[in-house]
Amino acid sequence: MVERQLRGRGIADKRVLQAMGTVPRELFVEPGMRRRAYDDAALPIAFGQSISQPYVVARMVELLEPMDGQRVLDIGTGSGYGAAVLAAMGCTVVSIERHARLAEGARDRIRQAGYGDRVDVRIGDGTLGEPLGAPWPRIVVGAAAPRIPETLREQLDPDGGRLVLPVGGQFEQRLVLVVRQGSEWLEQDDGSVVFVPLIGAEGYRYD
């Protein structure tokens, strides 16, 4: 996976590659899908959600540029894989999931993988971020928003805070990097992606 799907497609950050090679992805997929855990594809999990394609996870983390010891707000815990990758890079992660049963399962998987002390999984509306921890140096969103949630923009650290998320319609989106410098938010389009919708007050309003 690391050599062919990641390094072979241009993922160059050695810390990202090491983390992706360390976290046991098979722990984060459904039991019946474990033989496909390292496939070059997104895989379904409970409640109509998915675990993203390995390359997409790696690219989002590479754009995020998380530093060792840095706090990261992770929106859309899902299976917990993305949060575990960030924890493997030395980050302290607060991860928000709206499905209570998904959150519970993610906590168990993250604990089994050995990162339970670095990841705090919470239940709530991720589109509203987590004001108690703001400003956040890094925010990553694992579901597609119709537009960049204003609350997440405002919760970014003004001193170079970075937000990575998919933005667009239901069937195709663009992966966007937002960098905040004071009262300016600079946006970079990183190409086409496909994610499940981000549900919440500042996301999509349907299930």
N, C-alpha and C positions, 0 to 999 in steps of 0.2 A: 504493500500500500504506500509506504513512505517513498520508496524509490521510484515506482512507476506512476502512481497517481498524484503525488505531491511534488517531489523534487523534479520528476520528469516533466511536469507542467509549469515549472518556474517558481514554486515556493522555495524561497532562498533563506529565510530566517532559520538559523540553526536551532534556536530555542523552540520554535514552533515544530520543526521536524522531530526534535527529540521528544517533546511532549506527546505528539501524535503517535510516536513509536512506543511510548511508555504506557499510556492509558489503555487498558484492555477493553477495546470497543465491544467485544462479545458480551460483556456484562450489561451493556446499555441498549441492547436490542431485545425483542420479544424472544422467549425460549425457542419457539419454532423457526425463528429466522437466524439463529446463531451461525449456521453454516454460511450465511451470506453477510456476516458482520463486516467483512472487509471488502465487500463489493464496491465497485465504483458507481454507487447509486444511493439515493435517499431510500430509507426503509420505513414502512408504517409502524407506528406504535399505537397505544390505546387512545380512545376518544378522538379518532380521526386526525391525530397529529403524526409527526414523522421525526426521525433522526436524520439530520442532513447528510448529504454526500460528503465523504471525507475531504475532498478538495475544497468544497465550499466552507466547511468548518475551518480548515487551515488558512484559507484566504481571508476570511473574516478576522481571524485572530492576528494574522500578519498585518492587516490594515489597522487593527486596533493598537498594535505596538505596546502591549502591556509590559510593565516592568516588574521585576522581582520585588515582592512586598507591597505592590500597589493594590488599591481597592478597586474592584470592578463590580458594576451593577449589570447583571445578566437578566434580560427580560425574556420569559418563555423558557422555563427550565426544561420542559419536555422529559426526556429520559434521564437528563443530567449529564450527558456526554460533554457538551460544550463547557459547562461549569467545571467538570473534572479536568479538561485540557487546560483551562486557565489556572486551576489549582496546581496542576503539574508544573506550570511555569512559575510558581511561587506566589501567585496572586491570592488575595483574600476576597472571596466572592460572596455577594449577596444576590441570590437568584430568586426571581418571582415567577410563580406559576399560578394560573387561575383555577386549574383543576386540582382539588384537594387530593384525589387518589393518585394522580400523576406525581404530585409533589412528594407524597409519602413514598412512592416507589423510587423516585429519584434520590431521596435521602438515603434509602437502603443501598442503592447501587453505588452511590458516591462513597458511602461508608465502607462497603466491601472493597472498593478500589483503593482505599487508604487515604481519602482526602476529606473525610468527615470533619476534621478540625479546621479546614480552610473554606468550607462552603456552608453558608446558612441559607437553606431553602425556605422561602416564605410563600404564603398563599395570598393572592390579591390581584388587583388590576395593574398589570405591568405598564400600561400606557401612561399611568400617573407616576411612574418611577418610585423612588423612595426618598421623600424629602428629608427624613431624619439623617440620612447619610450625605446629603448634598452639601457642597458641590462634589460631583463624582469625577475623578480623573479619567475614567473609562466607562463607557456604557455600550453594551452589545445587545442587539435584539434579534431573536431567532424566529420571527414571524413577520409577515408582510403588512406594512402600514399603508393606508391610502395616501398619507402625507407624513412628513416628519412631525411627530407629536411635539407640540410647543412646550409641554411640561418637561420632556426629556431634554430638549434644547436648553431650557433655562436651568436645568439641574447639572449641566456640564460645567466643569471647572473652567473659569475664564482664562486660566493660564495654560492654554494648550490642551484642554480636555478633548477627547476623541470619542465619537459616537459612530458605530457601524450598524447599518440596518438595511433591509430590503424595503423599497418603496414602489408602489404601483398598484395595478389592478389585481383581480382575483387570480388570473391565470399566468401572468408574467410580470416581473418587477425588475427594477434596477438596483444593484447593490451600491449603496451610497455611504461615503465617509464624510462626516461632519467634524470639522476642527474649530474649536472656539478660541478666539483671541480677543479678550475683553468683551466688547459689545458687538463683535463681528463673528459670524459663523460662515466658514468657508466650506463649500461642498465639492466633492469629487465623485464622479460617476465611475464605478468600476465594472460595469457590464451587466448583462442579463442574467437573472436568476429566477427560480420558481420556489416559493415558500407557501405554507398554509397561512391564512389570514390572521392578523393580530386583532384580537377581540378586546374591546374595552371602550372607555369613555372617549379616548382620543384615537381610537382605531376603528375597525369595523364594528357594527352594532348587532350582528346576527351570529347565530351558532350554526 
